[in-house]
């Protein structure tokens, strides 16, 4: 599902002493099926931007198009269309509230008046998508699970709505490195299998490098950089001016290339760790003598 922002601005506290312009004339196009990494410092407008997608916020000016739905300051997203936009907040386990895992994951589909049998089928599928055994976990209280399991259940509750757009606001905050990787690997796999349009808000350049095929960099409520990851990472000095940094892989390539002749330099497109390692090992391999 394609998403377009056309001159979108958002003003908090309009007409009050606390008035603040959080988004300034945002214009951008997100192709259907893209995995978008949204980067920026705290207060840059990242969360404000994504909250326009499911009707939590309305633009003060401008227009947003999501598929065939148009959102303006006076026209909100129709309630029936909200299920197409799945929003996972930071610390998504705070969204849990039911007495059992199954009831929590079924809540969304039942709220949209799906038959109970269909809601249960969706819950089973969604829990298995995030790597949880439905039969083993369905009758347990979500509050008796580990932090990583709680987060997976919360994400499953969003996936049970079968959204076409998945929006994640730092979904791995507070998890250890192994937990972060497990959650994001699962999300990326679901993104591919379900052909979703996915937006990931993150502070981590490593996460953006690993999963995104399109990046947006926000500062002061504006999109100051956008493009493929390799295009953004090549502007390392500009990123540092924004108090951001490039992934370690990009820094490594930059340092190595300073020592190599032009004909032997590593490609800047090798920003994903696995691809860089594979390329270096291939370069270092020596053909066997006949």
N, C-alpha and C positions, 0 to 999 in steps of 0.2 A: 504494500500500500504506500503510494507516494505521499510525501508531506512537503508542503510549500509554505514558507513564511514570506509575506509581502509587506514590507515597511511596518513591521509590528513593533509597537512600543507598549510598555506597561508602567504605570505610575502608581506607586503605593501611597496611601494616605492623601489622596487628591483633595486639595482645598483645606488641608490641616497644616499645623506647624511641622508635622513629621513627613510632609510630602517628599517623596524620593523617586527619581526616575530609575527603574531597575533594568529595563530593556529600552534600547534606543534604535529605532528604525531597522530592526532585524529583517534581512531578506536572505533567504537561502532555500535550496531545494535538496531534499533527501530522496534519492531514488528508491523505488520499491525493492525490498530484499536487501538493502544495505545494512551493514553493521557499523554504527557511527559511534566513535569515541568523542565525548564532550569533555574538554579540559579547561581548567581555569582556576584561579585562586578563589578562596572563600569570598563571597560578595560579588563575584563577577557576573552573576545572572544565570548560572547553570540551572538551578532548581526552579527559578521563576520561568525560564524558557520551557522546561518540560511539563510544568504544571498547567500550561495552556492546552496541552494535547488531550486531556480527558475532562476538561471543563472545570477543574479546580480554580483556575483563574481565567478571566476574559481579557482580551487585549484592550488597552485604552484607546489605541488607534491601530489601523492596519487590518490585515486579513490573513487567516490561516486556512489552508485547504488540506484536508486529510482524506485521501480517496475522493469520494464524491460529496463530502461534507465540507461546508464553508462556515467558518467561525469569524464573527466580527464583534465589535463592541456591543451590538444590539442583538446578535444572533448566536446563541449558544449551541453546543453539540447536542443533538437529540438524545434523550435518555436511552433509547433502544440502540444507539450507536456506541454508547460508552463501553459496552462489553468488547468492542473491537480494539480498545486501547487498554492494555494491561500495564499498570503502574506499580512498580515495586519500590517502596520507600527505603531510605537508609534505615538500618536495623529493622528489617521487615518482620521479624518475630514479634514486634510490638503490635502488628496487625492481627495477631492470633487472639481469639477470645472464646471459642467454643470449648465444650468439655471433652470432646474427642477429636482426634486428627481427622477422621472421616467427616464429621459434622462441619469442621472448619473448612475443609477443602470443598465440600458440597454447598456451602452457604451461597456463594456467588451464583452458580447455576440455578439453585432453587429460588433465589431472589428474582431471577429473570423467568420464573415460572416454568422451568423445565421439569418434566416428570421425574419423580424420585429415582426411578431405575436408571434414567439417562444421566442424572446428576451423579449417581454412584459410579456409573461406568466412566464418566469423565474424571472423577476423583481418583479412581484406580489408575487410569491412564496417566494422569498428571503426576501422581506420586511415583509411578514407575519411571516416568521421564526424568525426574530429579534424583533417581537412584535409590528410592525407598520401596520396601516390600509392603504392598497394600495390606495383605492379610496379617502380617506381623505387627503393623503399626496402627491400623485403622481404629482400634478401640482404646488406644492409649491417650492419656492427656497430653496435649502438645507441650504443656509446661513441665513435663517430666522428661523431656528429651534433652539431648545435648544442644549446645548453641548452634552447631552446624546443622543438626537435624531440624531444629525449629525453623531455621532460615530456609531450608529446603521445603518444609511444609508450607511456609508462607508463600514461597514462589510457586509451589504447586497450586495453591488457591487461586493465584492469578492465571496460571496456565489452564486451569479447569474451565475458564471462561472462553478458551480457544481464541485468544486475541489475534489480530492481524499485525498489531504493532506492540512491541514489548519495550517498555521504558523502565530503566533501572537507575535509581539514584544512589550510587555508591553501595551496591548490595553486599559488598564484602567487608565493609567497615567493621573493625574490631576483631576480625578473624585472624588466626595465625596464617603464615604463608601457605601451608598445605591446605588449610580450609579455604583460603581465597582461590587457590588454583582449582580445587575440586569444584567449587561453585561456578566459577567462570568457564571451566571446560564444559561443564554440563549445560550452561546457558548457550555457549557457542554451538554445541552439538544440536541443541533444540532449535536454535536459530536456523541452522542449515536444514535440518529435517523438516521443520514446519514452514520453511521459506518465509520467515518473519522479517519485518523491518524492525531492527533493534537499535535502541539508543542507550548507550552506557555512559553515565556521568561518573567520572573517576578522577582522583588526584594523581593516579599512578601512570606515568608515561610508559612503564613496562607493560601494564595491562592494555593500554591503548595500542601499543605496538604489536602485541601478541594477537589481538582479536579484531581490531577495527580495520575496515577497508576505506573508511572516510573519517576525517577528523575535523572537529570544530574547536577553535580556541577562542574563549570569551574573556574579555577584560572590560571592566567598567560598563557592563550592560551591552556591549557591542561584540559582534563576531569580527575579531581582528585577524584571524587566519583560518583558512579552510582548504581542504584538498586531501589527496591521498597521504598516508602517513609519511612516505618517503619525501614528499614535497614539503610537508610541514617540518620534518626533522632536519632537513637541509638548511633550515633557517635557525640554526642553534643560537646564534647571538641574539636574535629577536626574541626567542623563547626565554632566554636568560634575562633579558630586559623586562620581561613580564613576570619575573620571579618563578619561572618554570625551568625545567631541565629536559634534556634529551635522554632517551633510554641508554643504559650502560652499553648496549651493543653499538649504538651510534657513536658514542664517545670512543669506544675501542677502535672502530673502523677509522675514525678521524685521526687518532693518534698513530695507528699503524700506517695509514696512507702517507703521513708526513715523512715516514722513513723509507717509503718505497718509490721506485721510479714510476712515472706516469703509466707505463705499459703494464705494470704489475699491481696496480692499486685495486683494492677490494671495492666491489660495487656498493653504492650507497643504499641500494634497495634491500640489502641483507640486514634489515633491522630486527627480524624475528630470530630469536636465539638459535632455534634448531636449524634454520636455513644458513645462518652464519657458520655454525659448527660444521655442517655438512660441506659447505663450500671450502672452508679452510682445510678440512681433512682431505678433500679431493685434491686440493692444490699441493698438499704435503706428500701425497702418496707418490711412491716411486715405481714406475713400471718394472715388472720382473723381466730379467734378461731371458732371451730365448735359449 
